[in-house]
Amino acid sequence: MVIHCLTSAALLSLGLPILFVVPLLVIILVGFCVSFRRWRNPAWQTVICDEGCWVLKGGAGVQEVSLRWFYHFGQLMVLGFQYGKDGKVTIPLFSDGASSNQLRQLRQVLLLTTPASSN
């Protein structure tokens, strides 16, 4: 978020034509809003699947979620969850975030799990 503010200040200090600066400032503002939204959401440290029930644990507590989608490519895994009516969480899992045994178990669970429908 700090980078967005510094970029805006630098762009305004260059003295470029307003028709060039305004679209860039709008793009920077959108990026700032997205960054602020992600910063405001809690950071989840643990993903748990117990008999088909998914739970996220973190500093903000425990949140029951439903798995909506997942993506697996090499050592990268991305899980998409939904909680409540409009709450959505996307969690990237990198190979250094868990032991190889835990990642193998999660891949097996994902092979057996069908994400909830998006109805």
GUBAZA-218761 format. One record per residue (C-alpha): residue number from 1; x negated, y negated, z; residue in three letters. Coordinates in steps of 0.2 Angstrom, whole numbers. Each point is the difference from the previous one (the first is absolute). Layout:
{NUM {X Y Z} ALA}
...
//
This chain:
{1 {0 0 0} MET}
{2 {-15 -12 4} VAL}
{3 {-6 4 -18} ILE}
{4 {16 -6 -8} HIS}
{5 {0 -16 10} CYS}
{6 {-18 -4 -4} LEU}
{7 {3 4 -19} THR}
{8 {14 -12 0} SER}
{9 {-10 -13 8} ALA}
{10 {-14 3 -13} ALA}
{11 {12 0 -14} LEU}
{12 {7 -17 5} LEU}
{13 {-17 -8 3} SER}
{14 {-6 4 -18} LEU}
{15 {12 -13 -7} GLY}
{16 {6 11 -14} LEU}
{17 {16 -5 -10} PRO}
{18 {16 3 10} ILE}
{19 {8 11 -14} LEU}
{20 {-15 12 3} PHE}
{21 {0 -1 19} VAL}
{22 {18 2 4} VAL}
{23 {2 18 -8} PRO}
{24 {-16 5 9} LEU}
{25 {6 -7 17} LEU}
{26 {16 10 -2} VAL}
{27 {-10 16 -3} ILE}
{28 {-10 -3 15} ILE}
{29 {15 -4 10} LEU}
{30 {8 17 -5} VAL}
{31 {-16 9 5} GLY}
{32 {0 -9 17} PHE}
{33 {18 5 3} CYS}
{34 {-4 18 -4} VAL}
{35 {-16 0 11} SER}
{36 {10 -8 14} PHE}
{37 {14 13 -1} ARG}
{38 {-13 14 1} ARG}
{39 {-9 -8 14} TRP}
{40 {16 -2 10} ARG}
{41 {4 19 -2} ASN}
{42 {-7 11 14} PRO}
{43 {-15 11 -4} ALA}
{44 {3 18 1} TRP}
{45 {-14 11 6} GLN}
{46 {8 18 0} THR}
{47 {12 9 -12} VAL}
{48 {9 15 7} ILE}
{49 {11 12 -8} CYS}
{50 {9 12 12} ASP}
{51 {12 13 -9} GLU}
{52 {4 -12 -13} GLY}
{53 {2 -16 11} CYS}
{54 {-12 -14 -4} TRP}
{55 {-7 -11 14} VAL}
{56 {-12 -15 -1} LEU}
{57 {-9 -4 16} LYS}
{58 {-10 -17 3} GLY}
{59 {-3 -14 11} GLY}
{60 {18 -6 -2} ALA}
{61 {7 17 6} GLY}
{62 {8 15 -9} VAL}
{63 {11 -2 -15} GLN}
{64 {10 15 -8} GLU}
{65 {-1 -1 -19} VAL}
{66 {5 9 -15} SER}
{67 {-12 5 -14} LEU}
{68 {5 -8 -16} ARG}
{69 {-14 3 -12} TRP}
{70 {-19 5 1} PHE}
{71 {-14 0 -12} TYR}
{72 {-16 10 0} HIS}
{73 {-15 -3 -11} PHE}
{74 {-17 7 5} GLY}
{75 {-4 -5 18} GLN}
{76 {13 -14 0} LEU}
{77 {18 3 7} MET}
{78 {13 -13 0} VAL}
{79 {16 3 10} LEU}
{80 {16 -10 -2} GLY}
{81 {12 0 15} PHE}
{82 {17 -9 4} GLN}
{83 {7 -4 17} TYR}
{84 {17 -7 3} GLY}
{85 {9 -8 -14} LYS}
{86 {-13 -11 -8} ASP}
{87 {-16 4 9} GLY}
{88 {-14 7 -11} LYS}
{89 {-18 5 4} VAL}
{90 {-13 5 -12} THR}
{91 {-15 9 8} ILE}
{92 {-16 4 -10} PRO}
{93 {-10 14 8} LEU}
{94 {-18 1 -4} PHE}
{95 {-12 15 2} SER}
{96 {-9 -9 14} ASP}
{97 {16 -3 10} GLY}
{98 {3 18 5} ALA}
{99 {-10 17 1} SER}
{100 {0 11 -15} SER}
{101 {10 12 9} ASN}
{102 {14 -13 4} GLN}
{103 {0 -6 -18} LEU}
{104 {2 18 -6} ARG}
{105 {14 3 12} GLN}
{106 {9 -16 -6} LEU}
{107 {-2 5 -18} ARG}
{108 {8 17 4} GLN}
{109 {14 -9 9} VAL}
{110 {3 -11 -15} LEU}
{111 {0 15 -12} LEU}
{112 {15 7 10} LEU}
{113 {9 -17 3} THR}
{114 {12 -8 -11} THR}
{115 {1 -18 2} PRO}
{116 {17 -7 5} ALA}
{117 {11 -6 -14} SER}
{118 {1 -19 -2} SER}
{119 {19 -1 1} ASN}
//
